Amino acid sequence: MATSNTDTSNARKKEVKKETRLGLTYKKDKDFGEWYSEVCVAGEMIEYYDISGCYILRPWTMAIWETLQAFFDAEIKKMNVKNVYFPLFVTENVLQKEKDHIEGFAPEVAWVTKSGQSEMEIPIAIRPTSETVMYPYYSKWIRGHRDLPLKLNQWCNVVRWEFSHPTPFIRSREFLWQEGHTAFATQDEADQEVLEILELYRRIYEEFLAIPVIKGKKSELEKFAGGFYTTSVEAFIPNTGRGIQGATSHCLGQNFAKMFEINFENEKGEKAMVWQNSWAYSTRTIGVMVMVHGDDKGLVLPPKVASVQVIVIPVPYKDADTQAIFDACRSTVDTLCKAGFRAEVDLRDNYSPGWKYSHWEMKGVPLRIEIGPKDLANKQVRVVCRDNGAKMDIPMHSLVEQVKEILSNIQESLFNAAKQKREACVKVINTWDEFIAALNNKKLILAPWCDEEDVEKDVKARTKGEHGAAKTLCTPFDQPRLPEGTLCFASGKPAKKWTYWGRSY
Amino acid sequence: MATSNTDTSNARKKEVKKETRLGLTYKKDKDFGEWYSEVCVAGEMIEYYDISGCYILRPWTMAIWETLQAFFDAEIKKMNVKNVYFPLFVTENVLQKEKDHIEGFAPEVAWVTKSGQSEMEIPIAIRPTSETVMYPYYSKWIRGHRDLPLKLNQWCNVVRWEFSHPTPFIRSREFLWQEGHTAFATQDEADQEVLEILELYRRIYEEFLAIPVIKGKKSELEKFAGGFYTTSVEAFIPNTGRGIQGATSHCLGQNFAKMFEINFENEKGEKAMVWQNSWAYSTRTIGVMVMVHGDDKGLVLPPKVASVQVIVIPVPYKDADTQAIFDACRSTVDTLCKAGFRAEVDLRDNYSPGWKYSHWEMKGVPLRIEIGPKDLANKQVRVVCRDNGAKMDIPMHSLVEQVKEILSNIQESLFNAAKQKREACVKVINTWDEFIAALNNKKLILAPWCDEEDVEKDVKARTKGEHGAAKTLCTPFDQPRLPEGTLCFASGKPAKKWTYWGRSY
């Protein structure tokens, strides 16, 4: 049932442990699922909530979300997208207007049936996404070609009452996202915007979260319910050998326009139907970041999104001038903050330096600065990188420029390391046997495919098992050469394209 | 029932009219309620939605909301408040933990009882506010005095399924707000923060929305359900003679701490209970702005929050050089935007200048710039102020400095005009007869009061009628002198303080 508490009690157990000593119980390579839950909680990103599948996003998470939001919001405003806010609720009648769409979402819809003590006459749905909430009004607002393009976006919560295994960030019953909904006079304009938005999603993953993604098109089976075609950025989690859909930019074509009668008079005075897109990314982005970069010491945050980029820790010794060390720590933080870095000092007197090292490593702060008597004497600080443990002494006079360079290097090397790991998982195959072998080896499989829906269904059916079925992840825009006569790995028919396959989240 | 459509069809009728000619059907002074609904829709702030009491916040609204949000969010971050996101849902069990609190909210709670086709075992409530959602976790996170203060805030939607007359922004079943929830070791710290936040709310109203507000304390009857004391900023709508609670900053005392067991070990090693505050402002702020400043031509937006501060309109004549006029308009907008103003040009060729004047007046843009052949020849522009219709010719070379001054004057004079109107409504009374006369005259009544809960209940009962009962709005912090021997206007007992009374939203 909805309120089963297995996640919670699990998390509670860990929480108690955390208070007695620092460090993770689980290893990333050995018990990935348990490690992930533990690091989300111990790194103070998430708190488990007493309704299963709902999570508390703690300040450490929200700061990252706000950074991504500030970037994306500014970019879409440049594209002249305007923010709106549509209601959380939608009537059954409207929700069901696009048949394929509702079939895709119906099993997950949460229904409000009661207010106070009164039963409602008609149950009201909580939005799982807002196509059907918004488009009746698009029909009203759009009359002539001068009303186009109409480009709206909202930042909001949505609810999908899923029953499969809930996972913080990755699969939760309520999550935060942005959803863009745009309407154009022509398909060309719609097509172009789909890719512009997809590029912003790539930048969120690659430039901010330091996670390599593959841009491509979803198969017919995997595309958005009711849409025309779906593009996505796909990430990969080497530890589990699973792909993960990072964000999607859909061209809805004219399907919704037909159902919701979104027509306009074009420049020639003729009645025409709009072309629509919708596109979204969610707090799932943050879960992918935790999965990709985290290690057995805890979170590893890319400097660009970390709410604390540098943590300064005093290392006083028995006979040392503690006050002078504390002062040096404070002035180091001041210098860094003034230079635009997000730096903090941990002056708590009830924890040892060693405990603090572990604590901030758990929280994934990219760079630690230690200041002890020797550093003070030598007018230097000791810096330690979270990602690879590298240590360096930096003269105080070049603090700002060196910290800048180190943080920039960390950002880059996180991305490179993640890319290298992912590349090592890619397996190009040609036959069914190779496919199965690669699947069992947790590979990201690139295979020649005939692009037939029934064949994908067949692959799904044949690979069903305790780890879940294999499916297409995407057909990458960046296509390797497909030699003439290449056959589909699954059907033996002529292959039309290279497509990524694998298990997925 | 929930989905009755009277609001919507009403709004639809107006929408059709709007397309044939501009201008409002209703007058602010004559039919205030109808005028308000009409101006919200025609000014493109709101669209009525097909679920009664839910409204679509259009881009014109969201831009204002984002400006207020940017201000407040930056200010509370300076106070070291961190943003979080707690779930939308809460179990019945937790919701009911604080008895007075739940009594205040129970009739308005929306319940989710079904997901997909399945009945849930336990119905789940949608947050009407998040005290009970959050505080079980405060109990978990707060252990020692070093965990205090804990200062969290979230930007989110909440749902209160009210059945009284829904009104855009002012009384809606879902609305956007921020809710801050803080915990302190001492009452002193809590008391101090209550006022710091209240001052930010005053600034939102007075500095941004140009609306005068009164800071004060709510009566026992009107305070937050389950709280210790409530402070608020109160605005007043002269047309209806109603007070309107602008935002509230509550000290919760230790009531919730007791129920949710939020204890900590203090510096002496003793067990103690935290002191808590909660504080919120919502999209209601924007409704108050519409009510206070709007006129019979439409919205009037204060420059500080208007998403378009200056609209530039070309005024071509038959024989004039249209291209040169258009170019001058574009370069005027460029100059203003580069100087940091939010300026736009309306170059649409299918509307006359006169239509455009009315259109942008309806949308409340503070300043209009007209450029015609004569202006071009004289190297000047014609500016027209939205608030008072004042017209001026400005030489192009002093454009930026003069626009800056004019916008600043508009901001100030909107506030002064609103303050003057409000002051004209204040009526100081001493007796019950004066009270009733003032109430019938739609006054904001300042009366000496004995501060007894039963007396307020009695006043409510005695003034019940079609316009709603009178109640206390607040006891202003700024107290006039209370001469010894002054008696309560309602009970005849010795008065303890001056308190504002009136009908309210």
Contacts between the chains, C-beta under 8 A, distances in Angstrom:
chain1	res1	chain2	res2	distance
A	1	B	120	7.1
A	1	B	121	4.6
A	1	B	122	7.6
A	2	B	115	7.0
A	2	B	120	5.0
A	2	B	121	6.7
A	2	B	122	7.0
A	2	B	124	6.8
A	3	B	91	6.4
A	3	B	121	7.2
A	3	B	122	5.6
A	3	B	124	7.6
A	15	B	140	7.5
A	47	B	137	5.8
A	47	B	140	7.7
A	49	B	86	7.7
A	49	B	87	5.4
A	50	B	91	6.2
A	50	B	94	6.8
A	50	B	136	7.2
A	51	B	87	6.5
A	51	B	89	5.4
A	51	B	90	7.8
A	51	B	91	6.3
A	51	B	124	6.5
A	54	B	87	3.9
A	54	B	88	7.8
A	54	B	89	5.9
A	55	B	87	7.3
A	56	B	84	6.8
A	56	B	85	7.3
A	56	B	86	5.3
A	56	B	87	6.9
A	56	B	137	6.3
A	57	B	84	6.3
A	57	B	85	4.0
A	57	B	86	7.9
A	58	B	84	5.9
A	59	B	82	3.6
A	59	B	83	6.2
A	59	B	84	5.7
A	59	B	152	7.2
A	61	B	85	7.8
A	62	B	82	7.3
A	62	B	83	4.4
A	62	B	84	5.8
A	62	B	85	6.1
A	63	B	82	7.8
A	63	B	83	7.5
A	65	B	85	8.0
A	66	B	83	6.9
A	82	B	59	3.6
A	82	B	62	7.3
A	82	B	63	7.8
A	83	B	59	6.2
A	83	B	62	4.4
A	83	B	63	7.5
A	83	B	66	6.9
A	84	B	56	6.8
A	84	B	57	6.3
A	84	B	58	5.9
A	84	B	59	5.7
A	84	B	62	5.8
A	85	B	56	7.3
A	85	B	57	4.0
A	85	B	61	7.8
A	85	B	62	6.1
A	85	B	176	6.4
A	86	B	49	7.7
A	86	B	56	5.3
A	86	B	57	7.9
A	87	B	49	5.4
A	87	B	51	6.5
A	87	B	54	3.9
A	87	B	55	7.3
A	87	B	56	6.9
A	87	B	174	5.7
A	88	B	54	7.8
A	88	B	157	5.9
A	88	B	159	7.0
A	88	B	174	5.3
A	89	B	51	5.4
A	89	B	54	5.9
A	89	B	174	7.0
A	90	B	51	7.7
A	91	B	3	6.1
A	91	B	50	6.3
A	91	B	51	6.3
A	94	B	50	6.8
A	106	B	116	6.3
A	107	B	116	4.2
A	107	B	117	7.5
A	108	B	115	7.2
A	108	B	116	6.3
A	109	B	115	6.9
A	109	B	116	6.2
A	110	B	112	4.9
A	110	B	114	7.4
A	110	B	115	5.0
A	111	B	112	6.5
A	111	B	113	6.9
A	111	B	114	4.0
A	111	B	115	7.0
A	112	B	110	4.9
A	112	B	111	6.5
A	112	B	112	5.4
A	112	B	113	7.7
A	112	B	126	7.0
A	113	B	111	6.8
A	113	B	112	7.7
A	113	B	113	4.7
A	113	B	114	6.1
A	114	B	110	7.4
A	114	B	111	4.0
A	114	B	113	6.1
A	114	B	123	6.8
A	115	B	2	7.0
A	115	B	108	7.2
A	115	B	109	6.9
A	115	B	110	5.0
A	115	B	111	7.0
A	115	B	161	3.7
A	116	B	106	6.3
A	116	B	107	4.1
A	116	B	108	6.3
A	116	B	109	6.2
A	116	B	161	6.8
A	117	B	107	7.6
A	120	B	1	6.9
A	120	B	2	5.0
A	121	B	1	4.4
A	121	B	2	6.9
A	121	B	3	7.3
A	122	B	1	7.3
A	122	B	2	7.0
A	122	B	3	5.5
A	123	B	114	6.8
A	124	B	2	6.6
A	124	B	3	7.4
A	124	B	51	6.5
A	126	B	112	7.0
A	126	B	126	8.0
A	136	B	50	7.2
A	137	B	47	5.8
A	137	B	56	6.3
A	140	B	15	7.2
A	140	B	47	7.7
A	143	B	19	7.9
A	146	B	348	7.0
A	146	B	350	6.9
A	152	B	59	7.2
A	156	B	157	7.2
A	157	B	88	5.9
A	157	B	156	7.2
A	157	B	157	6.8
A	159	B	88	7.0
A	161	B	115	3.7
A	161	B	116	6.8
A	174	B	87	5.7
A	174	B	88	5.3
A	174	B	89	7.0
A	176	B	85	6.4
A	348	B	146	6.9
A	350	B	146	6.9
